[in-house]
Amino acid sequence: MSATPSSLDFHPLRADLYRELHSRPFQVIPSHARITHIAVMITPQQRQQQFEHLQKLHRMLGEPWPEHEVGCYEHTIGQLRIRREVHMEFASYTFTNLDVSKTDPFTETGISPLPPGWLEQLAGTVVGAFHIDVRPSVEDARSELAFMRKHFEGMRLVGSSPQEGAARVLGSFQLHSDLFGRFMVLNRDMSNSQLGRLVQRLMEIETYRLMSLLALPMAREITPNLNDMDHKLATITQSLADNESLDEQQILAELTHIAARIEAYRAHSTFRFAATRAYHQLVLTRLEELREDEVSGHLTISEFMTRRLTPAVKTCEAVGERLEDLSRRVDRASDMMRTRVELAIQSQNQQLLSSMDRRSRIQLMMQHTVEGFSVVAISYYLISLLKLGLDVLQDSGLAFNKSLVLGVAIPAILVLVFLGIRTIHHRFIRMARRQ
């Protein structure tokens, strides 16, 4: 009997795994469109505020609002398409103005149809914000380039003909007078779906480029402090190598201070540097997908990124690797200092043990001397007691030679007392050895 779906043990995340591949579909963009893309860094609290603000936009436009937040939300209201994507540390908004307009590029943008004041109240910190003007291509390539250049405020442009010349893309990768970046896409032979994928890649390239560069100011700030710590560590290591007389306590305190600073920098920068590597890899992947051809007189986007972005990312990676290297070197220097201190302690312990051994021998000699005095003292008291006993016997009428008895008893008592003390002494020695 064949198994039915109800009898199979499905993984609880199976449906989510299928949905994940389709959670961020490419947009379908016509050849007349003005697009504004905004990437905003958010905290968990700001994420919820943004979703409530998105609901407010729908109410202001007289449209039903979403009840639940999703990773990628897209909705078209008249000629305005709204798209919101939530990522690990930022959210991106794409506003597409689909109205066909005869105005010059960037005169109207994707945010032009938004209600006044709504965008200014958006929670979060804006990292990327740029406009993309999409329009059909003209036949004359020279007039086309001249037309595109005059709308970038005289800035130097970067561009290419992606997908084997099916479109032409120009951008400045700079901020313009409206504090937004600008890209222009002229479509030649692309379908709306292909154009949507091209525009999506451009937005991701610019967004991930900016996100990857967030670590660069941090790397530049950390570097002078790393130089200072590196110099101090080199001085300490050289002192250890020269076997100089050092204040171990002070050196260990300095090493602990350096290690604490390094760990603080690592805690502050590890995530940012790791994110930089991940974003940079995404940029490289999207650049490969563009399949660019050169536009006469302009760097391609890939060439521009390779020349400007890659060195910045390499700088961040170098600082991260230097932090790890300094951490390992501090650990090794600390191990050497601990070994040096342990050897000094062992030497002191050896000297202390030698001193204790000498004192023990002296105490033993004194003990033997005291034992001799003890034999005499105990024998004296025993003989005194014996003499008193003999006096009592004589007074009672018993006749004997008291002097002879005492003379015989004295050496006998001395021998017995000496043997008794030695027996006790050896018994204590045996007890100590057993313990």
Buried (B, 14 or more C-beta within 10 A) or exposed (E): EEEEEEEEEEEEEEEEEEEEEEEBEBBEBBBBBBBBBBBBBBEEEBBEBBBEBBBBBBEBBEBEBEEEBEEBBBBEEEEBBBBBBBBEEBBBBBBBBBEEBEEEBBEBBBBBBBEEEBBEEBBBEBBBBBBBBBBEBEEEBEEBBEBBBEBBEEBEBBBBBBBEBBBBBBBBBBEBEEEBBBBBBBBBEBEEEBBBBBBBBBBBBBBBBBBBBBBBEBBEEBBEEBEEBBEBBEEBBEEBEEEEEBEEEEBBEBBEEBBEBBEEBBEEBEEBBEBBBEBBEBBBEBBEBBBBBEBEEBBBBBBBBBEBBBEBBEBBBEBBEBBEEBBEBBEEBBEBBEEBBEEEEEEEEEEEEEEEEEEEEEEEEEEEEEBEEBBEEBBBEBBEEBBEEBEEBEEEEEEEEEEEBBEEBBEEBBEBBBEEBEEEEEEEEEEEEEE
